[in-house]
Amino acid sequence: MGPLPQLYRLLIAGVVLVLSLAGGVWLAGWLALPLGGVGVGLGAGLLLAFVATHDFSDSSPRPTRVHRRR
């Protein structure tokens, strides 16, 4: 996704966490998961939110030109 403004990163992370939490609770209906799937959903949500908002490109600084006014 690249570098996003802080508000959009928080919005994406929140939506991913809520959907993962709901998915974990839904999965607990099929499998015997502890805490009703909340722990599994939050764990998966945290991992997915990190992957969705993290910039995995090379983070070395690029040389830039400095334009000075005279």
LUMPA-862078 format. One record per residue (C-alpha): z, x, y; residue in one letter. Coordinates in Angstrom, 1 decimal. Example, Ala and Ser with C-alpha at 12.3 -4.5 7.8 and 13.67 -1.06 7.14 Angstrom:
BEGIN
((7.8, 12.3, -4.5), A)
((7.1, 13.7, -1.1), S)
***
This chain:
BEGIN
((0.0, 0.0, 0.0), M)
((0.4, 2.9, 2.3), G)
((2.8, 3.2, 5.2), P)
((3.9, -0.2, 6.2), L)
((6.1, -1.3, 9.1), P)
((9.8, -1.7, 8.3), Q)
((9.7, -5.5, 8.5), L)
((6.8, -5.8, 6.0), Y)
((8.5, -3.4, 3.5), R)
((11.6, -5.4, 3.6), L)
((9.7, -8.6, 3.2), L)
((7.7, -7.3, 0.2), I)
((10.9, -5.8, -1.4), A)
((12.7, -9.2, -0.9), G)
((9.9, -11.2, -2.5), V)
((9.6, -8.8, -5.4), V)
((13.4, -8.9, -6.0), L)
((13.6, -12.7, -5.9), V)
((10.6, -13.1, -8.3), L)
((12.0, -10.5, -10.7), S)
((15.4, -12.2, -10.6), L)
((13.7, -15.5, -11.4), A)
((11.7, -13.8, -14.2), G)
((14.8, -12.3, -15.7), G)
((16.6, -15.6, -15.7), V)
((13.5, -17.3, -17.3), W)
((13.4, -14.5, -19.9), L)
((17.0, -15.1, -20.7), A)
((16.0, -18.6, -21.9), G)
((13.9, -17.0, -24.6), W)
((16.0, -13.9, -25.5), L)
((19.7, -13.3, -25.7), A)
((20.2, -11.3, -22.5), L)
((23.6, -10.5, -21.0), P)
((24.6, -12.2, -17.8), L)
((21.8, -14.7, -18.2), G)
((19.1, -12.2, -17.4), G)
((20.3, -11.4, -13.9), V)
((20.9, -7.8, -14.6), G)
((17.5, -7.3, -16.2), V)
((15.8, -9.2, -13.4), G)
((17.5, -7.2, -10.7), L)
((16.8, -3.9, -12.4), G)
((13.2, -4.7, -12.8), A)
((13.0, -6.0, -9.3), G)
((14.5, -2.8, -7.8), L)
((12.0, -0.7, -9.8), L)
((9.1, -2.8, -8.8), L)
((10.1, -3.0, -5.1), A)
((10.4, 0.7, -5.0), F)
((6.9, 1.2, -6.6), V)
((5.4, -1.5, -4.3), A)
((6.7, 0.0, -1.0), T)
((6.7, 3.7, -1.8), H)
((3.9, 5.9, -0.6), D)
((3.0, 8.2, -3.5), F)
((0.4, 10.2, -1.5), S)
((0.9, 13.8, -0.7), D)
((3.5, 13.8, 2.1), S)
((2.7, 17.2, 3.5), S)
((2.2, 17.1, 7.2), P)
((-1.4, 17.2, 8.3), R)
((-2.4, 19.5, 11.2), P)
((-3.1, 17.5, 14.3), T)
((-4.6, 18.5, 17.6), R)
((-2.5, 18.4, 20.7), V)
((-4.4, 17.3, 23.8), H)
((-2.7, 18.5, 26.9), R)
((-3.6, 17.1, 30.3), R)
((-4.2, 19.6, 33.1), R)
***
